[in-house]
């Protein structure tokens, strides 16, 4: 027995890919890669392997939602954008609607497929999205296009340092005709809301969105005013400029289902943008004449309710639970994710499965949305920041360390 415990197990470093070998008795322990110094958990050998195990072959996955272009990717069972046999969906009504929506959006909004997919997954999951991107990538155009295609009202709030909470929620005004106060709704009373440069306003203004994003209502003078559903907040922040900005509090960040990273378009997409939007045609005319409204708020709400019936195997829920709980004890992470992160992973995986024509979720659905769900809910330790680690880098290693269930 002692001889079998000394047999080596080989696996690839989750960060740099270097082949590592440790005694099989160290399965589950944390080791440090001598090459890149990344701390990771020694995985268990798969059923097809027998100690000593061979090197782990790298798997090329699809880009995770919100991962941006040319970014390192997480492992999954979808290679090169072609779904594996277990992930092939049927032409369900939900999938057909999703295909029609994305087809209409592509007539006006070019590229940024991960951003579009992330926004739709959040919309059909009753979630909200925080987008980190440089200016000029068409975030306002995306919200207007979504509103036209989905048949929803849309609005935009430009956050500034002097923006007050009442400028968002609305406030009572005195009506001279009836000689009493009446409530005047603010710009938040819409269905698709673009909160542009949200980190340019102070915390008291951020707090005005907390109740709205969670409870879908505004309370003024003790009276609650309901927000029309569906309600999606797309908030943006600039990753470059820090002067005159305020960090979003953890409570606010936790309200967002996803944090998506919008990168510059590819060469082909940018060339198409230049050709499509350089003809001095009024964008309002294009939105109304070229786009077809393919759904309605009522249908969106109905599909959102139906997504709750997508099957989640208990082993998949346990997989999600292990990922979330591991963030609270992972090296170089000062603060881990809350249970709300686990709920976002479950709801997002269900919605992603439904949009792809399946009535069951698979581990690939969880892996694809893991980074957008977790990256804004964890905080690096001071040592990790000094050493130059990035949140996405640590989360990739964390997700790789958790054994994927066999469903």
Order of alpha helices (4+ residues) and beta strands (2+ residues): alpha-beta-beta-beta-beta-alpha-alpha-beta-alpha-beta-alpha-beta-beta-beta-alpha-beta-beta-beta-alpha-beta-alpha-alpha-alpha-alpha-beta-alpha-alpha-beta-alpha-alpha
